[in-house]
Amino acid sequence: MTEAKKPVKLLSGGNPQIAKGDGDGPVQDWIAAAPGWKSTTAAGVDGLVMRLLPDVQKAVRWNSPFYAAGQGWFLSMHCFTRYLKLTFLNGAHLSPLPPGPSKDPNTRYLDIYEDAPPDEAQLADWIRQAAARVGWNGF
């Protein structure tokens, strides 16, 4: 007999509380628990990353999915009340710059709103660029 999964707690802004873990499983748990349209959008981002980088590493840390290529972690996602935030950990080195500035000089953000999906071609270009650069190795 299999044990039923407990419901996932949503933190401030609706971000899913998912235990720290490595691999696709915890990331898929986070995506499934993201509320409403954010789950669908996060699944789309995850699918795009997988199409571009089939060997990408995945993990959940600090209740957020992270993606790494051979040179470190380059992308993460986080749910907020009205948007899904993509964090390019080396985004200050991308061209053109992702629109959201950060206090960290290396980081740039892309906020995705329900009624304003991202330009998939531009997002794919940023993902390719970010994965090819030296990423963050903080955990």
C-alpha positions as a Markdown table, in Angstrom:
| # | Residue | x | y | z |
|---|---|---|---|---|
| 1 | Met | 0.0 | 0.0 | 0.0 |
| 2 | Thr | 1.4 | 3.4 | -1.0 |
| 3 | Glu | 1.3 | 6.3 | 1.4 |
| 4 | Ala | -0.6 | 9.4 | 0.3 |
| 5 | Lys | 1.5 | 12.5 | 0.0 |
| 6 | Lys | 0.8 | 15.3 | 2.4 |
| 7 | Pro | -0.4 | 18.5 | 0.9 |
| 8 | Val | 2.3 | 21.0 | 0.2 |
| 9 | Lys | 2.3 | 24.2 | 2.3 |
| 10 | Leu | 2.4 | 27.4 | 0.4 |
| 11 | Leu | 4.6 | 30.1 | 1.9 |
| 12 | Ser | 4.3 | 33.8 | 1.5 |
| 13 | Gly | 3.3 | 34.8 | -2.0 |
| 14 | Gly | 2.3 | 31.2 | -2.8 |
| 15 | Asn | 5.7 | 29.7 | -3.1 |
| 16 | Pro | 5.6 | 26.0 | -2.4 |
| 17 | Gln | 7.5 | 24.7 | 0.6 |
| 18 | Ile | 9.5 | 21.8 | -0.8 |
| 19 | Ala | 12.2 | 19.9 | 1.1 |
| 20 | Lys | 15.8 | 20.4 | 0.0 |
| 21 | Gly | 16.6 | 17.7 | -2.6 |
| 22 | Asp | 18.7 | 16.9 | -5.7 |
| 23 | Gly | 17.4 | 15.8 | -9.1 |
| 24 | Asp | 14.3 | 16.1 | -11.1 |
| 25 | Gly | 11.9 | 14.7 | -8.5 |
| 26 | Pro | 12.0 | 17.6 | -6.0 |
| 27 | Val | 11.8 | 20.1 | -8.9 |
| 28 | Gln | 8.7 | 18.4 | -10.3 |
| 29 | Asp | 7.1 | 18.4 | -6.8 |
| 30 | Trp | 7.7 | 22.1 | -6.6 |
| 31 | Ile | 6.2 | 22.7 | -10.1 |
| 32 | Ala | 3.2 | 20.6 | -9.3 |
| 33 | Ala | 2.6 | 22.5 | -6.0 |
| 34 | Ala | 3.0 | 26.0 | -7.5 |
| 35 | Pro | -0.4 | 27.6 | -7.5 |
| 36 | Gly | -2.6 | 28.0 | -10.7 |
| 37 | Trp | -1.0 | 29.4 | -13.8 |
| 38 | Lys | 2.4 | 29.6 | -12.1 |
| 39 | Ser | 2.6 | 25.7 | -12.2 |
| 40 | Thr | 1.9 | 25.7 | -15.9 |
| 41 | Thr | 4.4 | 28.4 | -16.6 |
| 42 | Ala | 7.1 | 26.8 | -14.4 |
| 43 | Ala | 6.5 | 23.5 | -16.2 |
| 44 | Gly | 7.0 | 25.4 | -19.5 |
| 45 | Val | 10.3 | 26.9 | -18.3 |
| 46 | Asp | 11.5 | 23.5 | -17.0 |
| 47 | Gly | 10.6 | 21.9 | -20.3 |
| 48 | Leu | 12.4 | 24.6 | -22.3 |
| 49 | Val | 15.5 | 24.1 | -20.1 |
| 50 | Met | 15.3 | 20.3 | -20.6 |
| 51 | Arg | 15.0 | 20.7 | -24.4 |
| 52 | Leu | 18.0 | 23.1 | -24.6 |
| 53 | Leu | 20.1 | 21.3 | -22.0 |
| 54 | Pro | 19.1 | 17.6 | -21.6 |
| 55 | Asp | 21.9 | 16.9 | -19.1 |
| 56 | Val | 21.1 | 19.8 | -16.8 |
| 57 | Gln | 21.4 | 19.3 | -13.1 |
| 58 | Lys | 18.4 | 20.2 | -10.9 |
| 59 | Ala | 17.9 | 20.7 | -7.2 |
| 60 | Val | 15.5 | 22.4 | -4.8 |
| 61 | Arg | 17.1 | 24.7 | -2.3 |
| 62 | Trp | 15.5 | 27.4 | -0.2 |
| 63 | Asn | 12.1 | 26.3 | -1.5 |
| 64 | Ser | 13.1 | 27.1 | -5.1 |
| 65 | Pro | 14.2 | 25.0 | -8.1 |
| 66 | Phe | 17.7 | 25.6 | -9.3 |
| 67 | Tyr | 19.4 | 24.5 | -12.6 |
| 68 | Ala | 23.1 | 23.9 | -13.3 |
| 69 | Ala | 25.2 | 23.2 | -16.3 |
| 70 | Gly | 28.8 | 22.0 | -16.1 |
| 71 | Gln | 30.0 | 25.4 | -14.8 |
| 72 | Gly | 27.6 | 25.9 | -11.9 |
| 73 | Trp | 24.1 | 27.0 | -11.0 |
| 74 | Phe | 22.7 | 29.5 | -13.5 |
| 75 | Leu | 18.9 | 29.7 | -13.0 |
| 76 | Ser | 16.3 | 29.5 | -10.3 |
| 77 | Met | 12.5 | 30.1 | -10.0 |
| 78 | His | 10.4 | 31.4 | -7.2 |
| 79 | Cys | 6.6 | 32.1 | -6.8 |
| 80 | Phe | 5.4 | 35.5 | -5.7 |
| 81 | Thr | 1.8 | 36.6 | -5.3 |
| 82 | Arg | 1.4 | 38.1 | -8.8 |
| 83 | Tyr | 4.3 | 36.7 | -10.7 |
| 84 | Leu | 6.8 | 33.9 | -11.2 |
| 85 | Lys | 10.4 | 35.2 | -10.8 |
| 86 | Leu | 13.3 | 33.7 | -12.8 |
| 87 | Thr | 16.7 | 34.5 | -11.4 |
| 88 | Phe | 19.6 | 34.4 | -13.7 |
| 89 | Leu | 22.5 | 34.0 | -11.3 |
| 90 | Asn | 25.0 | 35.3 | -13.8 |
| 91 | Gly | 22.5 | 37.5 | -15.6 |
| 92 | Ala | 24.6 | 40.6 | -15.6 |
| 93 | His | 26.7 | 38.9 | -18.3 |
| 94 | Leu | 23.8 | 38.2 | -20.7 |
| 95 | Ser | 23.0 | 40.1 | -23.8 |
| 96 | Pro | 20.5 | 41.8 | -23.8 |
| 97 | Leu | 20.3 | 42.1 | -20.1 |
| 98 | Pro | 17.2 | 40.4 | -18.4 |
| 99 | Pro | 15.1 | 43.4 | -17.3 |
| 100 | Gly | 15.1 | 43.1 | -13.5 |
| 101 | Pro | 18.1 | 44.5 | -11.6 |
| 102 | Ser | 19.4 | 43.0 | -8.4 |
| 103 | Lys | 21.4 | 44.2 | -5.4 |
| 104 | Asp | 23.9 | 41.4 | -6.4 |
| 105 | Pro | 25.9 | 42.8 | -9.3 |
| 106 | Asn | 25.9 | 39.4 | -11.1 |
| 107 | Thr | 22.2 | 38.6 | -10.9 |
| 108 | Arg | 19.3 | 39.7 | -13.1 |
| 109 | Tyr | 15.6 | 38.8 | -12.9 |
| 110 | Leu | 12.8 | 38.1 | -15.2 |
| 111 | Asp | 9.3 | 38.5 | -13.7 |
| 112 | Ile | 6.6 | 36.5 | -15.6 |
| 113 | Tyr | 3.0 | 37.6 | -15.2 |
| 114 | Glu | -0.1 | 35.6 | -16.0 |
| 115 | Asp | -1.2 | 38.0 | -18.8 |
| 116 | Ala | 2.4 | 38.6 | -20.1 |
| 117 | Pro | 4.1 | 35.4 | -21.0 |
| 118 | Pro | 7.8 | 35.7 | -21.8 |
| 119 | Asp | 9.2 | 35.8 | -25.4 |
| 120 | Glu | 10.2 | 32.1 | -25.6 |
| 121 | Ala | 13.0 | 32.8 | -28.2 |
| 122 | Gln | 14.5 | 35.4 | -25.9 |
| 123 | Leu | 14.2 | 33.2 | -22.9 |
| 124 | Ala | 15.8 | 30.3 | -24.7 |
| 125 | Asp | 18.7 | 32.6 | -25.7 |
| 126 | Trp | 19.2 | 33.7 | -22.1 |
| 127 | Ile | 19.1 | 30.1 | -20.9 |
| 128 | Arg | 21.7 | 29.1 | -23.5 |
| 129 | Gln | 24.0 | 32.0 | -22.6 |
| 130 | Ala | 23.6 | 31.6 | -18.9 |
| 131 | Ala | 24.4 | 27.8 | -19.1 |
| 132 | Ala | 27.5 | 28.5 | -21.1 |
| 133 | Arg | 29.0 | 30.9 | -18.5 |
| 134 | Val | 30.5 | 30.2 | -15.1 |
| 135 | Gly | 27.6 | 29.9 | -12.7 |
| 136 | Trp | 27.1 | 30.2 | -9.0 |
| 137 | Asn | 28.6 | 27.4 | -6.8 |
| 138 | Gly | 27.1 | 28.4 | -3.4 |
| 139 | Phe | 25.8 | 25.1 | -2.2 |
